[in-house]
């Protein structure tokens, strides 16, 4: 029985609805004129203006520092969390608690962290954003690594322990190499999430070191310009590249056990 072509209409309509605004944004970033809504010719001048904007440069540096720091913390803790939940402590309740930061609304998580920092009388700055981003990114890393753990060969770990290797040696030499594609994919996902995260950073950052999404928000309040479109296009490129790389690594990791079989 042949499928009706009308069934594909909602499918393609959804894709157009999602990606057409992104395509328009990228095209308008090359606009020669100063209007963000009327294309007046092709030009790269707004990318040059972007490079000369001190606010954007400072925001980019702050964002990269936050993304790098939170990625390292989230990757280490998320990997250990995934291994602990999959290999040592099987509990649906703990699974739910571990993934809760990933499903909580960003506003709720941001306000909760702000209250927590106030309770411990901690000042706000880049370090507070690093810890906040690491908290919610850790859940995503744990989910990705657990997917890789589900397809890993546990017999190798058992053989290592039978031959006298300790838990740390088995983890470093057997488990960790098997999890490497999933860990890298989780790290790329954590970096991407931190790179363009706004809500949590808005609640947990100080007044002196805004991240790039907060800088963009302050610029958008006075109207959208081609410079903002250029900045958004660069962020889209970085995010898409990281996500695609993470997906490729995950697929490579899934194919390895099948090739061994």
N, C-alpha and C positions, 0 to 999 in steps of 0.2 A: 504493500500500500504506500503510495507516494504521499509525502507530506506537502501540505498546501504552502505555497510561498508566502501566504499572508501571515503564517506563524513567525516569519522572520522579521516582520515589520516592527513589532514591539521590541525585539532584540536590538535591531539597528537603531531604532528611535532612542532607546536608552543610552546606547553608546554615543550617539550624536548629542544628546542632552548633557552627558557627562563631560565630553571632551571638546565640544565645539567652543565653549567659553575659554578653555585652556589654549586652543589653537588661535583664537582671536587675540588673546593676551600676548602670545609669543609674536604673532605678526605685528601687532601694534608696538611692540618693543623696538622694532626697526623703523618706526615712523620718523620721517625727516622733520615733520612739524612739531609744534608744542602741544597740540591737542591729543588727548588720550583716546579720542573717539573717532577722529577723522584721519584717514591715512593719506598723507600728502607726498609720499615718495619713500624710497628705501634709503636708510642711513644707519650708521653705527655710532652716531655721535652720542646717543644716550648712554651707551656702554662706557664711552670715554668720560662722560659727566659722572657716571656712577663711580668710576675709579678715582675721581678727584674729590668725591664727597667724604669729608672727614668723619661725619656721623656714621655713614655706612661702613667705612673701614673699621672704625672702633667697634661697631656692633658686630661686624663679621668676626673680628678677632675674639671678642667675648663669646660669641656663639660657638666658634671652633674650640675654644678652651672648655666650655661647658660640655659640648658634645663629646669631646675626646675623654674628659674626665669621667663623665657619667657612663660612657660606653665601657671603659675599662672596669669600673665598679660593677655595672650591671652584668657584664659578660662573666666575670669571675663568680659573683654571687648567684647569678641565674644558672650557670652551669652546675655549681655545687648543689643548688636547690633541686635542679632536675634529676641529678644523680641520686640525691638523697630520697626524693619522693619515688623514684622508679625502682631503686635497688634495695633500699633499707626500710623505708616507712611508707607502707601502702595505706592511705587513708583518703577517702573522698572528701572529708572535712578539710584536711590539710591541703588537698588539691584545690579546693574552692578558695581557701584563704590565700594560697599562693598566687592564684590568678586574679584575685579581687582588684588589685591596682589597675589591671588592664581593662576591666569592665566598668569601674567606677567613673562617673562623669568627672571631667577635668576640673570643673568648678568646685565640686565637693572635695576632691583630692587637694586642690590648691588651697581652699579655705582651711581644711584640716591640717595641712602642713604649716600654714601661717599661724594657726592657733598653737600648734606644737612648738614652733620656734619661739612664740611668745611665752609659753609656759616654762621653757628651759632658759628663757632670757637670752636668747641668741640673737645677734645682729644679723641683718640680711645682706647678702652680697652674692657674688658668683658662686661661692662654695655652697651656699644654701640651695641654689638652683641645681648645682651638680648633684647634690644628694637627693633632691626632689625628682629630678629626671631619672636618676639611677633607680629610684624606688619603683616607678611605673614601668621603666624599660626592662627591669629585671624579670618581670612577669612574662614579657614577650620573649626574652631570651630563653627562659625556662621552658616555655611552650615549644619553641623551635628545637631546642636540644632534646626534649623528651620525644619528639617525633623521630629524631635520629636514633635515640636510645631504643625505641620500639623495634627498629630494624637491625640493631647491632647483634653480634654473635656472642651470647653469654658463655658459650662453651670455652672460649679462649680465656675468659676471666677465671673460670673454674679450673682450667688446666694450669694457669699461672699460680693460683693458690695451692693446688695440689703439689706443685713442684717446689713449694716453700717460699714463694714471694709473699711479701706482706701487703696489706691493703693499699698503702701509699705507692709501693712499687707497681702493683697491678694497675692502679688507676693511672699512673704517669706513663707506663709503657704499653698498656693494652687498651684501657678504656679511652683515654684521652686521644690517642691517634684515630680511633674509630669515630670519635665525636667531632673531630676537627672541622669537617665541612659544615656541620650544624652549628658549631660554635662561631665560626666565621660568619655564617649567614645571620645568626642571631645578633652578632656584633654590628653588622652592617645595618640591620633593622633598627637596633637601638640608636645608632648614630643618626640615621635618617629621622627617627621620631624626635630626637632631641634637637636636631638642626632647625626644624620649622615649628617647634612647640611654642605656643604663645600663652595659653591660659594659666598653666601652672607657674611658668616663669613670671607672669605678671603679678602673681600673689606672693612670690617668694624671693624676688630680687630687690636690691636696694635702689637708691635714686641715682647713683653715680655711674653704674656700669650696665646700661641696658643691652639686652641681646638684640640680634638683628630683627627677629619678628616684632619686638617692641618698638624698634626704630621705624620699621615699616608702618606699624599702627599709628605712630605719631605723625608720619608723613601723609598717610591716607586721610587723616582727619581734615586736612586742608585741601583735599581733592586729589584725584588720581592723575598722575603725570606719566609720560613715557618712561621716565627714569624709574618709577616704581614698577612699570611693566618689565623693564629690562632686568631689574633685580629679581622679580618673581620668576622670570624665564630662567635665570641662572639657578635659582633654588629648585625649580622643577627639573632641570637637567641633572643636578646632583642627586636629587631624590630618586628619579627614575633610574639613574645609573646604579645607585646602591641597591634598590629593590630588585632590579633585574639580575645584578651580580649575586645577590643573596638567593634568588630563585634558582639560578644556574648551579650554584654550589650545593643547594639542597638536592637537586636532581642528580648531580654527580655522586653525592653521598648515597642516594637511594639505589643507584645503579651498581655501586661497588659490591655490596653483598650478593646481588644477583649474579654478577660476573664470577664471583668466587664459587658460587654454587654450580 
